[in-house]
Amino acid sequence: MIKAHVKMATTSIRSARMRSFLTVIGIVIGVASVVTIVSLGEGVKKDVTSEINTLGGNLLTIRSGQTIERDNRGNVTGINIAAALGASTLTEKDATDLSAVDNVKTVAPIALLSGTPTTLNDDSYPSAYIVGTAYELPEILNKKVKYGSFFEESEMNRRVAVIGADVAKNLFLEDSPVGQTVRFRGSNFIIRGVLDKFKSSSLELTPSLNNAVFIPIDVAKQIGGGVLEIRDIQVKISDEKLLDQTSKNVKAVLLKNHSGQEDFTIFKQEEFLSIATQVFDKLTTLVAAIAGISLFVGGIGIMNIMLVSVTERTREIGVRKALGATNRQILGQFLVEAIMLSVLGGVIGVVVAIAIGVGIAFFTSLTPVFMPGTILVAIGVSTVVGIIFGITPAMKAASKDPIEALRHD
């Protein structure tokens, strides 16, 4: 009997394709919205997890401003991006003092300078930015120099530079411009190396390092007029088991340097995953609310069109009942049709979400991850919507008197 109901419903939907599509457009929008956002969230989590595994769990990142909120247990409860937009509160003394903390292996400050790098032919790359840092940075970031080499401790006062992969490609139009000259802020720098390409993070809180021009921090201070704006301090520890205690010791040193004011944030690597999760959980909640409205509107559309269909097919209902069809069979026929309409909307919504995901992956660094469970839940919700909003028209069809139905023109 179910097979017969499906066959009749398919025939009815095919006979009015445009009307059927317009009926389920609300379902399509709702399902596509939720599936897209959830898949983006999963993609971000995967990217951040991969980045954490690459950098290692023994890395602490210190940034200016209170950019995250914590509960009494120290767990991340929220983020405050605006706190990082002000002038940096970190200093060279902070980086120097942190080198003396127990269990700290390496410290590398990251200072940002304004300036657009240009070639000797006056070609420029405005998307690039200048970073003053220590020679230990590649070790801290577990990043290899693909071409050439990074500047050494003995070169901290020399005008040498190491560039990101995107700078090499966009400024010099080649992968390995080692030995060439890059100019900014009135000084020429010899390119010593090109870093291996960083995987673009889906939730970067700082610009991509692929667009960075790295120079020795001592030279950065010289060309910056003796003043540096240190945005980050990267701290690598020796024993990962002592991460929590080392983090407390680092905090104590910074509080002492900052007169007891906690105008900085210490990130453990796994906290970036927590931040990414919270951001997309909030987005998912917002989109789910919007999708709920779309699904409700879509459900109302299905109910309305099914009521119209019941009226249009009153004579058909009368004929079926005259030939022995029961109320239950009539109910099932129209309920299956409503469910099929809703599921059709859900399937189209999933297809639209996948298409959007492919577009996002092609044009941005975001890579959505479509989970089978998410797709199944979306189709399941569509089915429930069809049942809820299809039951009233189906009951109306089943309750029709066969004699009166046969008299209907």
C-alpha positions as CSV (number, residue, x, y, z in Angstrom):
1,M,0.0,0.0,0.0
2,I,2.9,2.4,0.8
3,K,4.3,1.7,-2.6
4,A,1.0,2.6,-4.2
5,H,0.8,5.8,-2.2
6,V,4.4,6.8,-3.2
7,K,3.6,6.1,-6.9
8,M,0.4,8.3,-6.8
9,A,2.3,11.1,-4.9
10,T,5.1,11.0,-7.4
11,T,2.6,11.3,-10.3
12,S,0.9,14.2,-8.5
13,I,4.1,16.1,-7.9
14,R,5.4,15.6,-11.4
15,S,2.1,16.9,-12.9
16,A,2.7,20.2,-11.2
17,R,6.5,20.6,-11.0
18,M,6.7,24.3,-10.7
19,R,4.0,24.5,-8.0
20,S,5.6,21.7,-6.1
21,F,9.0,23.5,-6.1
22,L,7.6,26.8,-5.1
23,T,5.7,25.0,-2.3
24,V,8.9,23.6,-0.7
25,I,11.1,26.7,-1.2
26,G,10.9,27.5,2.5
27,I,12.1,24.0,3.4
28,V,15.0,24.4,0.9
29,I,16.1,27.7,2.5
30,G,15.9,26.4,6.0
31,V,17.7,23.1,5.4
32,A,20.4,24.7,3.2
33,S,21.1,27.3,5.8
34,V,21.6,24.9,8.7
35,V,23.6,22.3,6.7
36,T,25.9,25.0,5.3
37,I,26.7,26.6,8.7
38,V,27.1,23.3,10.5
39,S,29.5,22.1,7.7
40,L,31.5,25.3,8.0
41,G,31.7,24.8,11.7
42,E,33.0,21.3,11.3
43,G,35.5,22.5,8.7
44,V,36.8,25.2,11.0
45,K,37.2,22.6,13.8
46,K,39.1,20.3,11.5
47,D,41.4,23.1,10.4
48,V,42.1,24.3,13.9
49,T,42.7,20.8,15.1
50,S,45.2,20.2,12.3
51,E,46.9,23.5,13.1
52,I,47.2,22.5,16.8
53,N,48.7,19.2,15.8
54,T,51.2,20.9,13.6
55,L,52.3,23.5,16.1
56,G,52.2,21.0,19.0
57,G,50.6,21.3,22.4
58,N,53.7,22.8,24.0
59,L,53.1,26.3,22.6
60,L,51.7,29.3,24.4
61,T,50.6,32.4,22.5
62,I,50.4,35.7,24.3
63,R,48.4,38.5,22.8
64,S,47.6,42.0,23.8
65,G,44.2,42.7,25.4
66,Q,41.7,40.5,27.1
67,T,40.5,38.8,24.0
68,I,38.8,35.8,25.7
69,E,36.6,35.4,28.8
70,R,37.0,32.6,31.3
71,D,35.0,31.2,34.1
72,N,36.4,30.5,37.6
73,R,37.9,27.3,36.4
74,G,39.8,29.0,33.6
75,N,37.6,27.5,30.8
76,V,36.9,29.7,27.8
77,T,33.4,31.1,28.0
78,G,33.4,33.8,25.4
79,I,35.5,35.9,23.1
80,N,36.1,39.7,22.8
81,I,37.8,40.5,19.5
82,A,37.4,44.2,20.1
83,A,39.9,44.0,23.0
84,A,42.7,43.2,20.5
85,L,42.1,46.2,18.3
86,G,43.7,48.7,20.6
87,A,47.4,49.6,21.0
88,S,49.5,46.7,22.1
89,T,50.4,46.4,25.7
90,L,53.2,43.9,25.2
91,T,56.9,45.0,25.4
92,E,60.4,43.7,24.6
93,K,60.9,43.4,28.4
94,D,58.0,40.9,28.5
95,A,59.7,38.7,25.9
96,T,63.1,39.0,27.6
97,D,61.7,38.1,31.1
98,L,59.7,35.2,29.8
99,S,62.9,33.6,28.6
100,A,64.0,33.1,32.2
101,V,60.8,31.3,33.3
102,D,61.3,27.7,34.3
103,N,60.4,25.2,31.6
104,V,60.4,27.9,28.9
105,K,62.5,26.7,26.0
106,T,62.2,29.4,23.4
107,V,60.6,32.8,23.1
108,A,59.9,34.7,19.9
109,P,58.2,38.2,19.9
110,I,56.3,39.2,16.8
111,A,56.3,42.9,16.2
112,L,54.3,44.5,13.3
113,L,55.6,47.4,11.3
114,S,53.8,49.5,8.7
115,G,55.1,49.6,5.2
116,T,54.6,48.1,1.7
117,P,57.4,45.9,0.4
118,T,58.5,46.8,-3.2
119,T,61.0,45.4,-5.6
120,L,63.9,47.4,-7.2
121,N,61.6,47.7,-10.2
122,D,59.0,49.4,-8.0
123,D,56.5,46.5,-8.1
124,S,54.6,46.3,-4.8
125,Y,52.4,43.9,-2.9
126,P,50.0,45.9,-0.6
127,S,48.6,42.8,1.1
128,A,52.0,42.1,2.6
129,Y,53.0,43.3,6.1
130,I,56.3,43.5,7.9
131,V,57.1,41.3,11.0
132,G,60.1,41.8,13.3
133,T,60.9,38.6,15.1
134,A,63.6,36.4,16.5
135,Y,65.7,33.8,14.7
136,E,64.0,31.0,16.6
137,L,60.6,31.5,15.0
138,P,60.8,28.6,12.6
139,E,61.6,26.2,15.5
140,I,58.7,27.6,17.5
141,L,56.2,27.3,14.7
142,N,57.5,23.9,13.4
143,K,57.9,25.5,10.0
144,K,60.6,24.7,7.5
145,V,62.3,27.2,5.2
146,K,61.5,25.9,1.7
147,Y,64.1,27.9,-0.1
148,G,67.2,29.4,1.3
149,S,67.5,29.7,5.1
150,F,66.1,31.8,8.0
151,F,68.3,34.5,9.5
152,E,70.6,33.4,12.3
153,E,71.5,34.8,15.7
154,S,74.6,36.5,14.3
155,E,72.4,38.4,11.7
156,M,70.0,40.1,14.1
157,N,71.5,43.4,13.2
158,R,71.7,42.8,9.4
159,R,69.1,43.9,6.8
160,V,68.0,40.4,5.7
161,A,64.5,39.1,5.2
162,V,62.6,35.9,4.9
163,I,59.3,36.1,3.1
164,G,56.1,34.1,3.1
165,A,55.1,32.0,0.1
166,D,52.4,34.4,-1.1
167,V,54.8,37.4,-1.0
168,A,57.2,35.4,-3.2
169,K,54.5,34.5,-5.7
170,N,52.8,37.9,-5.8
171,L,55.7,40.3,-5.5
172,F,58.5,38.5,-7.4
173,L,56.3,36.2,-9.5
174,E,58.4,33.2,-8.6
175,D,58.7,30.6,-5.8
176,S,62.3,31.2,-4.9
177,P,63.5,34.9,-5.1
178,V,66.4,34.1,-2.7
179,G,69.2,36.7,-3.1
180,Q,66.9,39.4,-4.5
181,T,66.2,42.7,-2.8
182,V,63.0,43.9,-1.2
183,R,62.6,47.5,-0.1
184,F,60.4,49.1,2.5
185,R,60.6,52.1,4.9
186,G,63.6,53.5,3.0
187,S,65.8,50.4,3.5
188,N,66.8,47.5,1.2
189,F,66.7,44.0,2.5
190,I,68.3,40.9,1.0
191,I,66.0,37.9,0.8
192,R,67.6,35.0,2.7
193,G,64.7,32.5,2.4
194,V,61.1,31.7,1.7
195,L,59.1,29.9,4.3
196,D,57.1,26.8,3.4
197,K,53.5,27.7,2.8
198,F,51.3,28.0,6.0
199,K,48.0,26.4,5.8
200,S,45.5,29.2,5.9
201,S,43.4,29.0,9.1
202,S,39.7,29.2,8.8
203,L,39.5,31.4,11.9
204,E,42.6,33.5,11.9
205,L,42.8,36.1,14.6
206,T,45.9,37.6,12.9
207,P,46.8,38.1,9.2
208,S,48.1,35.1,7.2
209,L,51.8,34.5,7.7
210,N,52.0,33.7,4.0
211,N,51.8,37.4,3.4
212,A,54.5,38.3,5.9
213,V,58.0,39.7,5.4
214,F,60.1,38.6,8.4
215,I,63.1,40.7,9.5
216,P,65.3,40.6,12.6
217,I,63.6,42.3,15.5
218,D,66.6,44.4,16.3
219,V,66.5,45.8,12.7
220,A,62.8,46.3,13.0
221,K,63.4,48.5,16.1
222,Q,66.0,50.5,14.2
223,I,63.8,51.3,11.2
224,G,60.8,51.8,13.4
225,G,62.5,54.7,15.2
226,G,63.2,52.7,18.3
227,V,59.6,51.9,19.0
228,L,58.1,48.4,18.4
229,E,54.4,47.3,18.5
230,I,54.6,43.7,19.7
231,R,51.4,42.0,18.9
232,D,52.3,38.4,19.9
233,I,54.8,36.6,21.9
234,Q,55.2,32.9,21.1
235,V,56.5,30.8,24.0
236,K,57.6,27.2,23.5
237,I,58.0,25.1,26.6
238,S,60.2,22.1,27.2
239,D,57.8,19.7,29.0
240,E,54.2,19.7,27.8
241,K,53.2,18.0,31.0
242,L,54.0,21.2,32.9
243,L,52.0,23.3,30.5
244,D,49.5,24.5,33.1
245,Q,52.1,25.4,35.7
246,T,54.3,27.1,33.1
247,S,51.3,29.1,31.9
248,K,50.7,30.3,35.5
249,N,54.3,31.3,35.9
250,V,54.2,33.2,32.6
251,K,51.1,35.0,33.8
252,A,52.8,35.9,37.0
253,V,55.8,37.5,35.2
254,L,53.5,39.5,32.9
255,L,51.3,40.7,35.7
256,K,54.5,42.0,37.5
257,N,55.6,43.8,34.4
258,H,52.2,45.3,33.8
259,S,51.7,46.6,37.4
260,G,49.2,43.9,38.2
261,Q,46.9,44.7,35.3
262,E,45.9,41.7,33.1
263,D,45.8,43.5,29.8
264,F,47.0,40.4,27.9
265,T,45.7,37.0,27.0
266,I,47.6,33.7,27.2
267,F,46.3,31.1,24.8
268,K,47.0,27.4,25.0
269,Q,46.7,25.7,21.6
270,E,43.5,23.7,22.4
271,E,41.8,26.9,23.4
272,F,41.8,28.0,19.8
273,L,39.6,25.0,19.1
274,S,37.3,26.0,21.9
275,I,37.0,29.6,20.5
276,A,36.2,28.3,17.0
277,T,33.6,25.9,18.4
278,Q,31.9,28.7,20.4
279,V,31.9,31.1,17.4
280,F,30.2,28.5,15.2
281,D,27.9,27.3,17.9
282,K,26.5,30.8,18.2
283,L,26.2,31.1,14.4
284,T,24.5,27.8,14.2
285,T,22.0,28.8,16.9
286,L,21.3,32.0,15.1
287,V,20.9,30.3,11.7
288,A,18.8,27.5,13.2
289,A,16.4,30.1,14.5
290,I,16.1,31.7,11.0
291,A,15.9,28.2,9.5
292,G,13.1,27.4,12.0
293,I,11.1,30.3,10.6
294,S,11.8,29.1,7.0
295,L,10.7,25.6,7.9
296,F,7.5,26.9,9.5
297,V,6.7,29.0,6.5
298,G,7.6,26.0,4.2
299,G,5.3,23.8,6.3
300,I,2.5,26.3,6.0
301,G,3.0,26.3,2.3
302,I,2.8,22.6,2.1
303,M,-0.3,22.5,4.2
304,N,-2.0,25.2,2.0
305,I,-1.1,23.5,-1.3
306,M,-2.3,20.2,0.0
307,L,-5.6,21.7,1.1
308,V,-5.9,23.1,-2.4
309,S,-5.0,19.7,-3.8
310,V,-7.7,18.0,-1.7
311,T,-10.3,20.4,-3.0
312,E,-9.1,19.9,-6.6
313,R,-9.2,16.1,-6.2
314,T,-12.5,15.8,-4.4
315,R,-14.0,13.8,-7.2
316,E,-11.0,11.5,-7.3
317,I,-11.4,10.9,-3.6
318,G,-15.1,10.1,-4.1
319,V,-14.3,7.6,-6.9
320,R,-11.6,5.9,-4.7
321,K,-14.0,5.6,-1.8
322,A,-16.8,4.3,-4.1
323,L,-14.4,1.6,-5.2
324,G,-13.7,0.5,-1.6
325,A,-10.8,2.7,-0.4
326,T,-10.9,3.3,3.3
327,N,-10.5,6.5,5.2
328,R,-7.1,5.2,6.4
329,Q,-6.0,4.6,2.8
330,I,-7.1,8.1,1.7
331,L,-5.3,9.6,4.8
332,G,-2.2,7.7,3.9
333,Q,-2.3,8.8,0.3
334,F,-2.3,12.5,1.0
335,L,0.0,12.3,4.0
336,V,2.6,10.5,2.0
337,E,2.3,13.2,-0.7
338,A,2.9,15.9,1.9
339,I,5.9,14.0,3.3
340,M,7.4,13.5,-0.1
341,L,7.1,17.3,-0.8
342,S,8.8,18.1,2.4
343,V,11.6,15.5,1.9
344,L,12.0,16.8,-1.6
345,G,12.6,20.2,-0.2
346,G,15.1,18.8,2.3
347,V,17.0,16.9,-0.4
348,I,17.2,20.1,-2.6
349,G,18.3,22.0,0.4
350,V,21.1,19.6,1.1
351,V,22.2,19.8,-2.6
352,V,22.1,23.6,-2.4
353,A,24.2,23.5,0.8
354,I,26.8,21.2,-0.9
355,A,26.9,23.6,-3.9
356,I,27.4,26.5,-1.6
357,G,30.1,24.6,0.3
358,V,32.0,23.9,-3.0
359,G,31.8,27.6,-3.9
360,I,33.1,28.6,-0.5
361,A,36.0,26.1,-0.6
362,F,36.9,27.4,-4.1
363,F,36.8,31.1,-3.4
364,T,38.0,31.2,0.2
365,S,40.3,29.4,2.6
366,L,37.3,27.8,4.4
367,T,36.7,24.1,3.7
368,P,33.2,22.9,4.8
369,V,33.0,19.3,6.0
370,F,29.7,17.7,5.4
371,M,28.9,15.1,8.0
372,P,26.5,12.2,7.1
373,G,24.8,12.7,10.5
374,T,24.0,16.3,9.7
375,I,22.5,15.4,6.3
376,L,20.4,12.6,7.9
377,V,19.1,15.0,10.6
378,A,18.2,17.6,8.0
379,I,16.2,15.0,6.0
380,G,14.6,13.8,9.2
381,V,13.5,17.3,10.2
382,S,12.0,17.7,6.7
383,T,10.1,14.4,7.2
384,V,8.7,15.6,10.5
385,V,7.7,18.9,9.0
386,G,5.8,17.0,6.3
387,I,4.0,14.9,8.8
388,I,3.0,17.8,11.0
389,F,1.8,20.1,8.3
390,G,0.4,17.3,6.1
391,I,-1.8,15.7,8.7
392,T,-4.6,18.3,8.5
393,P,-5.1,18.2,4.7
394,A,-4.9,14.4,4.8
395,M,-7.5,14.2,7.5
396,K,-9.8,16.5,5.6
397,A,-9.4,14.3,2.5
398,A,-10.2,11.1,4.5
399,S,-13.3,12.6,6.1
400,K,-15.0,13.5,2.9
401,D,-18.4,11.8,2.2
402,P,-18.1,9.7,-0.9
403,I,-21.5,10.6,-2.3
404,E,-20.9,14.4,-1.8
405,A,-17.4,13.9,-3.3
406,L,-18.8,12.2,-6.4
407,R,-21.2,15.2,-7.0
408,H,-18.3,17.6,-6.9
409,D,-17.5,19.2,-10.3
